[in-house]
Amino acid sequence: MSARILVVDDASFIRDMVKKNLRALLPGVTLFDAADGQRAVAILKKQSVDIILSDWEMPGMSGEELLHWVRGADAHAKTPFVMVTSRGDREFVVKAVQAGVSDYLVKPFTPDELMTKVSKQLKRLGIDAVSRPAGGAQGVAFGSIEALTGKPAAASGADAFAPKAKPAVAKAPAKSKKGMAQLRLAGQQMDCLIRELSLQALNGIVQRTDQLPVLFESAVLDITDVDGNAVARVNGYISSLQAAEARMDTRLIKITIRFVDHDPAKFESLSKYIAKL
């Protein structure tokens, strides 16, 4: 019996990346995808699925609103619902668990992390998850819902995960007048000095580490102003990498992150900040 999975995210880049990994990891998987909650509902009214992987922060019908619809629909009330989010703070996770999520996946994530989440849900459904190796990708390790909330997981029975302590990162260059961003990749995070910022992309400088970023790798940016105040959390991918100095041992890398979000609230915050620069 092959798995049937619905992928919901307003960013086509994220949907394509998740579907590509699922096809590689689960031969024979049947995939559906939707750009927002309303389109996901339209699919679910016609199709039954084994797992729903849904972004939480979407314009229009959010992931939380979609979850409430799913839990209220007799045909899908017990369908495993894995929240995909840029946030991993304890309070947010507890609220999501209380709302009825089965598990959650923090952006950015590795193929191994994705497979771990999906395999757990399929196992509980009695579906054999015959998978291919994910290539040993390195990622962040996580704990359980019980560790976060101090009580058993929700009725769906799936484990949710919480980030370990923040890994050590190299000290970033001094702040610029355009602010800073915390760049989160699968398995590492680093400070990014903002050089240029628009509604489409961020150009910045990061310090070189042993684990270099990879082109087209998904990323999450927490953008702050010069005083350290939060501006916006944006999802994107690495579109350009270049040595900041014309020497082989340079410790600085120029990086461009292109945004994939379509959330008006995020762009409003960015627009107001950019106008002040």
Secondary structure, 3 states (H helix, E strand, C coil): CCCEEEEECCCHHHHHHHHHHHHHHCCCCEEEEECCHHHHHHHHCCCCCCEEEEECCCCCCCHHHHHHHHHHCCCCCCCCEEEEECCCCHHHHHHHHHHCCCEEEECCCCHHHHHHHHHHHHHHHCCCCCCCCCCCCCCCCECCHHHHHCCCCCCCCCCCCCECCCCCCCCCCCCCCCCEEEEEECCEEEEEEEEEECCCEEEEEEECCCCCCCCCCEEEEEEECCCCCEEEEEEEEEEEEEECCCCCCCCEEEEEEEECCCCHHHHHHHHHHHHHC
